[in-house]
Amino acid sequence: MPPKQVKGATRRPQIASHGGKKGKVRKESFKEDKQEDNNRDDDDEYGNQEKNERPQLTEKELNEDMPSKMLVPNNPQAPKNLTQYDYLGRKFKTDELVEQLVVHFSMDGEIIQKDSNEARFQQDLWDMKEQLINDAIRNQEQEDPKAPKDIEAIKQTMRNKFNYNAREAQTENRVVREKAASTEPPPSDTIKGQITQWEIFDAYIAQSAHAAGKKKETTEGTQINNQQFKRCLKIMERTVVHNDQKEKYHDYKYYWNSGDFADISKSDGHLLPIWKFQNEKQKKKNVTCLVWNPKYTDLFAVGFGSYEFTKQRMGLICLYSLKNTTHPEFQYSCEAGVMCLDFHPQSAAILAVGLHDGTVLVYDIRNKHKKPIYQSTVRTMKHTDPVWQVRWNPDISKNYNFYSISSDGRVMNWVLMKNKLEPEEVIKLRLTGKNDEESTLIGLACGLCFDFNKFEPHIFLVGTEEGKIHKCSRAYSGQYQETYTVLLINNQQGHLLAVYKVRWNNFHPRTFISASADWTVKIWDSKYGTQIINFEQGMQVVDAMWAPYSSTVFACATLDKVFIFDLNVDKIGKLAEQKATKQPKLTNIAFNQKDPIILVGDTLGGITLLKLSPNLTKCGAVAASFPDGKLPKEFEGMPLEEFERQKMENILQVTSKWEREDA
């Protein structure tokens, strides 16, 4: 506890004295006592003031133990513990022992202990050197006792003469030259002015805009150079491919020339396989559609998807050119399998696509980005089932538009507006029954294919999964004009299973062909409700197509072979057949509009190009086609379209005569 303070100051008693000097001493001592009393009063006032300013502690605080003032050998900057990862135990461990030693100064010395191993090693080394020197001196005395004992010379003699590290050499010193030049100081000027914050900001914005403009110009120049470089690379690649496949290109252009044609009979035709188009991305995908470009006859598009509903994958569109058969020119990936394609007849760069999920797309192959420019959605009444075929409307007087057919029983017209696809329902495919009430209760038919008449664009045919072919019109969307179905009239009947393809003739306005899963290809006359000619193939027929150069030549494909027919030569039998592939099944065929070639697709993503022999590509009035070898007068100067129409009309008359004879 603090000592008690004394309230009053005690005064020392004064001793009185008499005498002169003693009186002076007494006066001086009295003055000193008075000065001490004044100092004590000041100390008392300061003590009272300090007491008032000092904080008052409680009894508990006064009894607490104060920490001891001791020096502790701990580093205040060192952590309390260290946590490290133990790779053996695969966990973190905390170490409480932390090094507290701090080294402020260290210096390596040259003194070693005598008892250490290093000292023993050095002593042995010196002993060995002394022993060698003594041996050298002893040998020198034996050889020449009068020779002086020069220890330094002996040491030089003992050096290894083959160790050149210790040899000295004198080299010529480089001559140092100094070269200096004096120049006039650069002109300088003093610029003064006042600046504000907004002026700095405006200058910064102007400088940023200038830098952005420079960067844009540089980027555009680089892109132009890159495009030119890519074009050069493409030309070089095509040249290399032509040189590598020189024989195939020679067969494509010159096989079956006029000399070879003399050896081929008129009734037998041949198909020559030339190329097989395939790459890694399209393997294990089905070729679902093939279409040639209407403007560039060497370019064709291939759609890849899957006909198996349980094994659907992403779709792929490849555009191949005959100038480079090793790799596609363009590739587009789709979220669902591609089921159908069609190029616009006037704008050859626009491609319509139908997908397995019911979506229709429109691509422009001129665009650099590989995204569709139009796409149908749920809001735009997209199909709910796979889209099996799309077809552009050749009339471009209004907006571009195309048609599509799906398994949901609807034929839709899609108009390309400014920012979206505008849908329009053309017709609902209702199932036909015995009467209208029964047809209404049954539901909708599944549409698989359709085709517009070249001579009457408002008339189109629809093939269904039920085996029926309906003749429809765009002017009447509520009913069918005619239905070609199973009718036992004159021992003739329609298709029994799904109709995969139906196509109008390119030269005759009433004739069309159909291919079905009931193993038959049938030729129809729209004037009558029954078939005209029936061809049994003994296997499922996946596609049938009229030749673009003749009204009587057509091709059909089964699961394993391609057949070519010419009704003008043989109305019953085929002229040529070819097994395009060994293992996979065939899916589609497509005639070229200009050259005598045909494409065949299969289920493994391969496309085979076949060349037709000259007797399968006859068209127009040729004198060699008539028995006497002369061209009749009525055919002289007749246009090709009129001659081909007349040729098909003659065949229809012959077949109608057969019907009358059978009746």
C-alpha positions in Angstrom: 0.0 0.0 0.0 1.2 3.6 -0.6 2.6 5.4 2.4 0.4 7.8 4.3 0.9 11.4 3.5 1.7 14.0 6.2 -0.8 16.8 6.5 1.4 19.4 8.3 5.1 20.0 7.9 7.2 19.9 11.1 9.5 22.8 11.8 13.0 22.4 13.2 13.4 24.3 16.6 15.5 27.4 16.5 18.5 27.9 18.8 19.0 31.4 20.1 22.5 32.8 20.3 24.1 36.0 21.4 27.1 37.8 19.9 28.1 39.6 16.7 29.1 36.8 14.4 26.8 34.4 15.9 24.0 36.9 15.4 24.8 37.0 11.7 24.9 33.2 11.5 21.5 33.1 13.2 20.1 35.5 10.7 21.4 33.5 7.8 20.0 30.3 9.2 16.7 31.9 9.8 16.6 32.9 6.1 17.4 29.4 5.0 14.7 28.0 7.3 12.2 30.4 5.9 13.2 29.4 2.3 12.8 25.7 3.1 9.3 26.4 4.6 8.3 28.1 1.4 9.5 25.1 -0.7 7.6 22.7 1.5 4.4 24.6 1.0 4.9 24.4 -2.8 5.5 20.7 -2.6 2.4 20.2 -0.5 0.3 22.1 -3.1 1.8 20.0 -5.9 1.2 16.8 -4.0 -2.4 17.8 -3.3 -2.9 18.6 -7.0 -1.3 15.4 -8.1 -3.5 13.5 -5.7 -6.6 15.0 -7.2 -5.4 14.1 -10.8 -4.4 10.5 -9.9 -7.1 7.9 -10.7 -8.6 6.3 -7.7 -8.2 2.5 -7.7 -10.6 0.2 -6.0 -9.6 -2.3 -3.3 -9.7 -5.2 -5.7 -7.5 -3.4 -8.2 -5.0 -2.6 -5.5 -4.7 -6.2 -4.4 -4.0 -7.6 -7.9 -0.5 -8.9 -8.7 1.5 -6.9 -11.1 3.5 -8.7 -13.9 7.1 -9.2 -13.3 9.6 -7.2 -15.3 11.8 -10.0 -16.7 13.7 -10.6 -19.9 12.3 -13.6 -21.9 14.4 -15.4 -24.6 11.6 -15.4 -27.1 11.5 -13.7 -30.6 8.5 -11.4 -30.6 8.4 -11.6 -34.5 8.2 -15.4 -34.5 4.8 -17.1 -34.9 3.3 -19.1 -32.1 3.1 -22.3 -34.2 3.6 -23.6 -37.7 1.1 -25.6 -39.7 2.5 -27.8 -42.5 1.1 -30.5 -44.7 2.2 -34.0 -44.0 2.4 -35.9 -47.3 2.9 -39.2 -45.5 -0.2 -38.9 -43.3 -2.1 -36.8 -45.9 -3.2 -34.2 -43.4 -2.1 -30.9 -41.9 0.0 -30.9 -38.7 0.6 -28.1 -36.2 4.1 -27.7 -34.7 4.3 -25.8 -31.5 8.1 -25.7 -31.4 9.2 -22.6 -33.3 12.8 -21.5 -33.8 13.3 -18.4 -31.6 17.0 -17.8 -32.5 17.7 -14.7 -34.6 21.2 -14.4 -36.1 22.3 -10.7 -36.3 25.8 -11.3 -37.6 27.8 -14.3 -38.9 31.2 -14.6 -40.5 33.1 -17.7 -41.7 36.5 -18.2 -40.0 39.7 -19.8 -41.0 40.4 -21.6 -37.7 39.5 -25.2 -37.2 39.9 -27.5 -34.2 42.8 -29.8 -34.0 40.8 -32.8 -33.1 38.4 -32.4 -36.0 38.4 -34.6 -39.1 39.2 -31.7 -41.4 42.3 -30.8 -39.3 43.5 -34.5 -39.5 43.0 -34.5 -43.3 45.0 -31.2 -43.7 47.8 -32.6 -41.5 48.0 -35.8 -43.5 48.2 -33.8 -46.7 51.1 -31.6 -45.4 52.9 -34.7 -44.1 52.5 -36.3 -47.5 53.9 -33.2 -49.3 56.9 -33.1 -46.8 57.6 -36.8 -47.4 57.6 -36.2 -51.2 60.0 -33.3 -50.8 62.3 -35.3 -48.6 62.3 -38.2 -51.0 63.1 -35.8 -53.9 66.1 -34.3 -51.9 67.4 -37.8 -51.1 67.2 -38.8 -54.7 69.0 -35.7 -55.8 71.8 -36.3 -53.2 72.3 -39.8 -54.5 72.5 -38.7 -58.1 74.6 -35.5 -57.5 76.0 -35.0 -54.0 77.5 -31.6 -54.9 74.3 -30.1 -56.2 72.8 -27.3 -54.2 69.7 -28.0 -52.2 67.0 -25.6 -53.7 63.7 -26.6 -52.2 61.7 -24.2 -54.5 63.3 -25.7 -57.6 62.4 -29.2 -56.3 58.8 -28.1 -55.8 58.7 -26.8 -59.4 60.1 -30.0 -60.7 57.5 -32.1 -58.8 54.6 -30.2 -60.6 52.5 -32.2 -63.0 53.7 -31.2 -66.4 50.5 -32.3 -68.1 48.3 -30.0 -66.0 48.0 -26.8 -68.0 45.7 -25.0 -65.6 48.7 -23.5 -63.7 50.6 -22.4 -66.9 51.0 -18.6 -67.4 50.7 -16.9 -70.7 51.3 -13.3 -71.7 48.8 -11.8 -74.2 48.8 -8.6 -76.0 46.8 -5.8 -74.4 43.9 -4.4 -76.3 44.4 -0.9 -77.6 41.7 1.4 -76.1 40.5 4.2 -78.3 38.2 6.9 -77.4 35.9 8.5 -79.9 33.8 11.5 -79.1 31.6 13.9 -81.0 30.2 17.2 -80.1 26.7 18.3 -81.2 24.6 21.3 -80.9 22.1 21.2 -78.2 18.5 20.6 -79.4 16.3 23.6 -79.7 14.0 24.1 -76.7 11.0 26.2 -76.0 9.0 27.1 -73.0 5.3 26.5 -73.1 3.1 27.9 -70.4 -0.6 27.6 -69.9 -3.4 26.7 -67.5 -5.3 23.4 -67.7 -8.5 22.2 -66.2 -9.9 18.8 -65.4 -12.5 18.8 -68.2 -9.9 19.7 -70.8 -7.8 16.7 -69.7 -10.8 14.5 -69.9 -11.6 15.7 -73.5 -8.0 15.2 -74.6 -8.1 11.6 -73.2 -11.3 10.8 -75.0 -9.9 12.1 -78.3 -6.7 10.1 -77.9 -8.7 6.9 -77.1 -10.9 7.4 -80.2 -7.8 7.9 -82.4 -6.2 4.7 -81.0 -9.4 2.7 -81.6 -9.6 3.9 -85.2 -6.0 2.9 -85.9 -6.6 -0.6 -84.3 -9.7 -1.1 -86.5 -7.8 -0.2 -89.7 -5.1 -2.6 -88.8 -7.6 -5.4 -88.0 -9.4 -4.9 -91.3 -6.2 -5.0 -93.3 -5.2 -8.2 -91.5 -8.6 -9.8 -92.2 -8.3 -8.9 -95.9 -4.9 -10.4 -96.1 -6.1 -13.5 -94.2 -9.0 -13.9 -96.7 -6.7 -13.6 -99.7 -4.3 -16.1 -98.1 -7.1 -18.6 -97.4 -8.2 -18.2 -101.0 -4.7 -19.0 -102.2 -4.5 -22.0 -99.9 -7.9 -23.3 -101.2 -6.7 -23.1 -104.8 -3.5 -24.9 -103.9 -5.4 -27.6 -102.1 -7.6 -28.2 -105.1 -4.6 -28.3 -107.3 -3.0 -30.9 -105.1 -6.2 -33.0 -105.0 -6.5 -32.9 -108.8 -3.0 -34.1 -109.2 -3.4 -36.8 -106.6 -6.7 -38.1 -108.1 -5.8 -37.5 -111.7 -7.2 -40.9 -112.9 -10.6 -40.3 -111.2 -11.0 -36.9 -112.7 -10.0 -38.3 -116.1 -12.7 -41.0 -115.7 -15.3 -38.4 -114.6 -14.7 -36.3 -117.7 -13.7 -38.7 -120.4 -14.9 -42.2 -119.5 -17.5 -43.6 -122.0 -16.6 -41.2 -124.8 -17.8 -41.7 -128.4 -15.4 -44.6 -129.0 -16.4 -46.5 -125.9 -20.1 -45.9 -126.6 -20.0 -48.1 -129.7 -19.3 -51.2 -127.5 -22.3 -50.6 -125.2 -25.6 -52.1 -126.3 -28.8 -50.0 -126.4 -30.6 -52.1 -123.8 -27.9 -52.5 -121.2 -26.6 -49.6 -119.2 -23.7 -49.2 -116.7 -23.0 -47.2 -113.5 -19.4 -46.3 -112.8 -18.5 -45.6 -109.1 -15.9 -42.7 -109.1 -15.8 -41.0 -105.6 -16.7 -41.7 -102.1 -17.2 -38.6 -99.9 -16.7 -39.1 -96.2 -14.9 -37.5 -93.2 -14.5 -38.2 -89.5 -17.4 -36.0 -88.3 -20.0 -37.7 -90.5 -19.1 -41.3 -89.5 -21.9 -43.3 -87.8 -24.5 -40.8 -89.0 -27.2 -41.5 -91.6 -27.3 -39.5 -94.8 -30.9 -38.2 -94.6 -30.9 -35.9 -97.6 -29.0 -34.9 -100.8 -29.5 -31.8 -102.8 -27.5 -30.2 -105.7 -27.0 -26.4 -105.9 -29.1 -24.9 -108.7 -26.4 -22.4 -109.7 -23.1 -24.1 -109.0 -23.5 -27.6 -110.5 -20.3 -28.9 -108.8 -21.7 -28.1 -105.3 -24.1 -30.2 -103.3 -25.3 -30.3 -99.7 -25.6 -33.4 -97.5 -27.7 -33.6 -94.3 -26.7 -36.0 -91.5 -29.1 -37.3 -88.8 -30.5 -40.6 -87.6 -33.6 -42.5 -88.7 -33.6 -44.3 -85.3 -35.8 -42.4 -82.9 -34.0 -43.8 -79.8 -30.5 -42.9 -81.0 -30.7 -39.2 -81.8 -27.5 -37.2 -82.0 -26.5 -33.7 -83.1 -27.1 -33.0 -86.8 -24.5 -32.0 -89.4 -24.7 -30.2 -92.7 -21.8 -30.6 -95.2 -21.4 -28.8 -98.5 -19.0 -30.7 -100.8 -17.6 -29.6 -104.2 -16.4 -31.8 -107.0 -13.3 -29.6 -107.1 -12.1 -30.9 -103.8 -13.5 -34.3 -102.9 -11.4 -34.9 -99.7 -13.0 -32.3 -97.4 -16.3 -30.3 -97.3 -16.2 -26.6 -98.3 -18.7 -25.7 -95.4 -19.9 -27.4 -92.3 -22.8 -26.5 -90.0 -23.7 -28.2 -86.7 -27.3 -28.4 -85.5 -28.8 -29.2 -82.1 -30.9 -32.0 -83.6 -30.6 -34.4 -86.5 -31.0 -33.0 -90.0 -33.8 -34.6 -91.9 -34.2 -32.5 -95.1 -32.5 -29.7 -97.1 -33.4 -27.5 -100.1 -31.5 -24.7 -101.9 -33.5 -21.6 -103.1 -33.9 -21.9 -107.0 -32.9 -18.2 -107.6 -30.8 -17.3 -104.5 -28.4 -20.3 -104.5 -26.7 -19.2 -101.2 -29.9 -19.6 -99.1 -30.5 -23.1 -97.6 -33.6 -24.3 -95.8 -33.2 -27.1 -93.2 -35.7 -29.3 -91.4 -34.6 -31.0 -88.1 -35.8 -34.0 -86.2 -37.2 -32.0 -83.3 -39.6 -30.1 -85.6 -37.5 -26.9 -86.0 -36.9 -25.4 -89.5 -33.8 -23.2 -90.1 -32.6 -21.0 -92.9 -28.8 -20.6 -93.5 -26.9 -18.2 -95.7 -23.7 -19.9 -96.7 -22.1 -16.5 -97.6 -22.1 -15.4 -93.9 -18.9 -15.9 -92.0 -20.6 -17.0 -88.8 -22.1 -20.5 -88.9 -25.5 -19.6 -87.3 -28.9 -19.7 -89.0 -30.4 -16.4 -90.0 -33.9 -17.7 -89.3 -35.2 -20.3 -86.9 -38.7 -21.4 -85.9 -39.7 -21.6 -82.2 -42.6 -22.7 -80.1 -44.0 -19.2 -80.4 -44.0 -19.4 -84.2 -45.9 -22.7 -84.3 -43.0 -24.9 -85.1 -43.7 -28.6 -85.8 -43.9 -31.0 -82.9 -42.6 -34.0 -84.9 -39.7 -34.5 -87.3 -39.7 -32.4 -90.5 -39.4 -34.8 -93.4 -39.2 -32.4 -96.3 -38.8 -28.7 -97.1 -39.3 -27.0 -100.5 -38.8 -23.4 -101.6 -41.5 -21.5 -103.4 -40.0 -20.4 -106.7 -42.2 -17.4 -106.8 -40.1 -14.4 -105.5 -42.6 -11.6 -106.4 -43.3 -11.4 -102.7 -41.2 -12.3 -99.7 -39.1 -15.5 -99.8 -41.1 -18.4 -98.4 -40.8 -22.2 -98.2 -43.0 -25.2 -97.3 -42.5 -28.0 -94.8 -44.2 -31.2 -94.0 -44.0 -33.2 -90.7 -45.4 -36.2 -88.9 -47.7 -34.0 -86.9 -50.0 -33.9 -89.9 -49.4 -30.3 -90.9 -48.1 -28.7 -94.1 -46.7 -25.2 -93.2 -45.7 -22.2 -95.2 -42.9 -20.1 -93.7 -42.5 -16.5 -94.9 -39.1 -14.8 -94.3 -39.9 -11.5 -92.7 -37.5 -8.9 -91.6 -36.7 -10.3 -88.1 -38.6 -13.6 -87.9 -40.3 -16.5 -89.7 -44.0 -15.9 -90.2 -45.9 -19.3 -90.1 -49.0 -20.1 -92.2 -50.8 -23.4 -92.1 -51.5 -24.7 -95.6 -53.4 -27.9 -94.8 -54.0 -30.4 -92.1 -53.6 -34.0 -93.3 -56.8 -35.7 -92.1 -57.2 -39.5 -92.3 -59.7 -40.6 -94.9 -62.4 -42.9 -93.8 -65.7 -44.1 -95.2 -67.4 -40.8 -94.5 -66.6 -37.3 -93.2 -67.6 -38.1 -89.6 -65.4 -41.1 -89.4 -62.5 -39.1 -90.8 -62.9 -36.3 -88.2 -62.9 -38.8 -85.3 -59.8 -40.7 -86.5 -57.4 -37.8 -86.4 -54.5 -36.6 -88.5 -52.3 -38.5 -91.0 -48.5 -38.5 -90.8 -47.0 -36.7 -93.8 -43.7 -37.9 -95.1 -43.1 -36.2 -98.5 -44.7 -33.7 -100.9 -43.9 -32.1 -104.3 -45.3 -29.2 -106.3 -46.3 -29.4 -109.9 -44.0 -27.6 -112.2 -46.8 -26.6 -114.6 -49.4 -25.8 -111.9 -47.6 -24.4 -108.9 -50.7 -24.3 -106.7 -51.1 -28.1 -107.0 -49.0 -30.4 -104.8 -48.9 -34.1 -103.8 -48.6 -35.4 -100.3 -47.4 -38.9 -99.3 -48.4 -40.3 -95.9 -47.3 -43.0 -93.6 -50.6 -44.8 -94.2 -49.7 -45.5 -97.8 -52.0 -42.8 -99.3 -51.2 -40.1 -101.8 -53.3 -36.9 -101.6 -53.6 -34.3 -104.3 -54.0 -30.9 -102.7 -54.2 -27.3 -103.7 -53.0 -24.1 -101.9 -56.3 -22.5 -102.7 -58.4 -25.1 -100.8 -56.9 -25.9 -97.5 -59.8 -27.8 -96.0 -60.1 -30.8 -98.3 -58.2 -33.0 -100.7 -58.8 -32.7 -104.5 -58.1 -36.4 -104.9 -56.7 -39.4 -103.0 -54.7 -42.2 -104.6 -55.1 -45.2 -102.3 -55.8 -48.9 -102.3 -58.6 -49.4 -104.9 -59.1 -52.8 -106.5 -60.0 -51.5 -109.9 -58.9 -53.5 -112.9 -56.7 -55.5 -110.6 -54.7 -52.4 -109.6 -54.1 -51.1 -106.2 -52.2 -48.3 -104.4 -49.5 -48.5 -101.8 -50.0 -50.7 -98.8 -47.2 -49.1 -96.6 -45.6 -45.8 -96.0 -44.9 -43.6 -99.1 -41.3 -42.4 -98.8 -41.0 -40.2 -101.9 -43.5 -38.7 -104.4 -42.3 -36.5 -107.4 -43.9 -34.9 -110.4 -42.5 -35.5 -113.8 -40.2 -32.7 -115.1 -41.8 -32.6 -118.6 -45.3 -34.1 -118.4 -47.9 -32.2 -116.3 -50.0 -35.3 -115.2 -47.4 -38.0 -114.5 -45.8 -38.6 -111.1 -43.8 -41.4 -109.4 -43.9 -42.8 -105.9 -41.6 -45.0 -103.8 -42.9 -47.0 -100.8 -41.9 -49.4 -98.1 -44.1 -52.1 -99.7 -41.3 -52.9 -102.2 -42.8 -51.1 -105.1 -42.3 -48.1 -107.4 -45.4 -46.9 -109.0 -46.0 -44.4 -111.9 -49.3 -42.5 -111.8 -51.5 -40.4 -114.1 -53.3 -37.7 -112.1 -56.1 -37.9 -114.5 -56.9 -41.4 -113.2 -57.2 -42.6 -109.6 -55.0 -45.7 -110.1 -51.5 -46.6 -111.0 -50.3 -46.9 -114.6 -47.1 -48.9 -114.2 -45.9 -50.9 -111.2 -42.3 -52.1 -110.6 -41.7 -54.8 -108.0 -38.2 -54.5 -106.4 -38.3 -57.3 -103.9 -37.0 -55.0 -101.2 -37.9 -51.8 -99.4 -37.6 -48.8 -101.8 -36.2 -45.7 -100.0 -36.2 -43.2 -102.9 -37.2 -42.6 -106.5 -36.5 -39.7 -108.8 -37.1 -38.6 -112.4 -34.0 -37.7 -114.5 -33.8 -34.0 -115.2 -32.9 -34.6 -118.9 -35.6 -37.1 -120.0 -39.3 -37.6 -119.3 -39.0 -41.5 -119.4 -35.8 -42.1 -117.4 -36.0 -42.5 -113.6 -33.8 -44.0 -110.8 -34.8 -45.8 -107.6 -32.9 -47.0 -104.7 -33.5 -50.0 -102.5 -31.6 -50.8 -99.3 -28.7 -52.3 -101.2 -28.8 -51.3 -105.0 -29.5 -48.5 -107.4 -31.7 -49.1 -110.5 -32.0 -47.0 -113.7 -35.2 -47.4 -115.8 -36.1 -46.0 -119.3 -39.7 -46.5 -120.2 -39.0 -45.5 -123.8 -36.6 -48.5 -124.2 -38.1 -51.0 -121.8 -41.4 -50.5 -120.0 -41.0 -53.4 -117.6 -37.3 -54.1 -116.9 -34.4 -52.1 -115.7 -31.5 -51.0 -117.9 -28.8 -50.8 -115.2 -28.2 -51.6 -111.6 -25.3 -51.1 -109.2 -24.5 -52.1 -105.7 -23.0 -48.8 -104.4 -21.7 -50.0 -101.1 -21.0 -53.4 -99.5 -22.2 -53.2 -95.9 -24.3 -50.1 -95.2 -27.9 -49.6 -96.4 -28.8 -46.9 -99.0 -31.0 -43.9 -98.0 -31.2 -41.3 -100.7 -30.3 -40.5 -104.4 -30.0 -37.2 -106.3 -29.5 -36.5 -110.0 -27.2 -33.7 -111.2 -28.9 -31.1 -113.3 -26.1 -30.8 -115.9 -23.7 -33.8 -115.8 -24.7 -37.5 -116.2 -23.9 -38.4 -112.5 -26.0 -39.4 -109.5 -25.3 -39.3 -105.8 -26.1 -42.2 -103.4 -26.2 -41.8 -99.6 -26.0 -44.6 -97.1 -26.5 -45.2 -93.3 -22.8 -44.9 -92.4 -22.4 -41.3 -93.5 -20.9 -42.1 -97.0 -21.9 -40.5 -100.3 -21.0 -42.4 -103.5 -20.9 -40.6 -106.9 -21.9 -42.8 -109.9 -21.5 -41.9 -113.6 -24.2 -43.0 -116.0 -23.3 -44.6 -119.3 -24.4 -42.6 -122.5 -27.3 -44.9 -123.3 -28.9 -43.9 -120.0 -28.7 -40.2 -120.7 -30.5 -40.0 -124.1 -32.7 -36.9 -124.5 -34.3 -35.1 -127.4 -35.0 -36.2 -130.9 -32.0 -38.2 -132.2 -32.1 -40.0 -135.6 -30.3 -43.0 -134.2 -33.2 -43.6 -131.8 -35.6 -44.4 -134.7 -35.7 -47.8 -136.5 -34.8 -46.5 -140.0 -32.1 -44.2 -138.6 -33.9 -41.1 -139.9 -35.6 -38.3 -138.0 -39.3 -38.0 -138.8 -40.5 -34.7 -140.2 -42.9 -34.0 -137.3 -39.9 -34.1 -134.9 -37.6 -31.8 -136.9 -37.1 -28.5 -135.1 -39.2 -29.6 -132.1 -38.1 -28.2 -128.8 -36.7 -30.6 -126.2 -39.6 -30.0 -123.7 -42.3 -30.7 -126.3 -40.5 -33.8 -127.6 -40.1 -35.2 -124.1 -43.8 -34.5 -123.2 -44.9 -36.2 -126.4 -42.7 -39.2 -125.7 -44.4 -39.6 -122.2 -47.8 -39.1 -123.7 -47.2 -42.0 -126.2 -46.2 -44.2 -123.3 -49.4 -43.3 -121.4 -51.5 -44.2 -124.5 -49.8 -47.6 -124.7 -50.4 -48.3 -121.0 -54.1 -47.3 -121.3 -54.4 -49.7 -124.2 -53.1 -52.4 -121.9 -55.7 -51.5 -119.4 -58.5 -51.8 -122.0 -57.1 -55.2 -123.1 -57.0 -56.4 -119.5 -60.5 -55.2 -118.9 
